[in-house]
């Protein structure tokens, strides 16, 4: 389930082919000025990626995770 999205696309209006990465939301705890996630989150992957997928599919993929994740585009 998506708890955060970080959009680093240089071409903001492109949706046909994006690269997507998901990480366990606890990784955000180490970022400057982040909210701190203090719960167990063992169901979330440490890291997973998809290359050249539709933006819509990337969002569905990340949202289907049982654990809480950050989606990077």
C-alpha positions in Angstrom: 0.0 0.0 0.0 1.4 3.4 -1.0 2.2 5.7 1.9 4.5 8.1 0.0 5.3 9.0 -3.6 8.5 10.6 -4.8 8.3 11.8 -8.4 11.7 12.4 -9.9 10.6 12.3 -13.6 12.3 15.0 -15.6 9.3 14.9 -18.0 6.4 15.3 -15.7 3.6 14.7 -18.2 4.9 11.4 -19.5 2.9 8.4 -18.3 3.3 5.8 -21.1 6.7 4.5 -20.0 8.0 5.1 -16.5 10.4 3.4 -14.3 9.1 2.6 -10.8 10.8 1.6 -7.6 9.1 0.7 -4.3 10.9 0.6 -1.0 9.8 -0.1 2.5 8.4 3.1 4.1 10.9 2.8 6.9 13.7 3.9 4.5 12.1 7.4 4.6 12.9 7.6 8.3 16.5 8.4 7.4 15.6 11.3 5.0 15.8 14.9 6.1 12.5 16.4 7.3 10.6 13.1 6.9 7.7 11.8 9.0 8.9 8.9 11.1 7.2 5.5 10.7 7.6 3.6 13.9 5.5 0.5 13.3 6.6 -3.0 12.2 6.4 -3.3 8.4 7.7 -6.7 7.6 5.2 -7.3 4.8 6.8 -4.5 2.6 9.7 -5.3 0.3 13.1 -3.8 0.9 13.3 -2.9 -2.8 11.6 -3.8 -6.0 11.5 -2.2 -9.4 9.6 -2.2 -12.7 11.0 -0.7 -15.9 9.1 1.0 -18.7 5.6 0.4 -17.4 2.5 2.6 -17.6 2.2 5.1 -14.8 -1.2 3.6 -13.9 0.3 0.1 -13.7 3.1 1.3 -11.5 0.6 2.8 -9.1 -1.6 -0.3 -9.0 1.5 -2.5 -8.4 2.7 -0.4 -5.5 -0.8 -0.2 -4.0 -1.2 -4.0 -4.1 1.7 -4.5 -1.7 0.6 -5.7 1.7 3.1 -3.6 3.5 3.5 0.2 3.4 5.8 1.5 0.7 7.3 4.6 -0.9 6.8 4.7 -4.7 9.6 6.4 -6.6 8.9 7.4 -10.2 
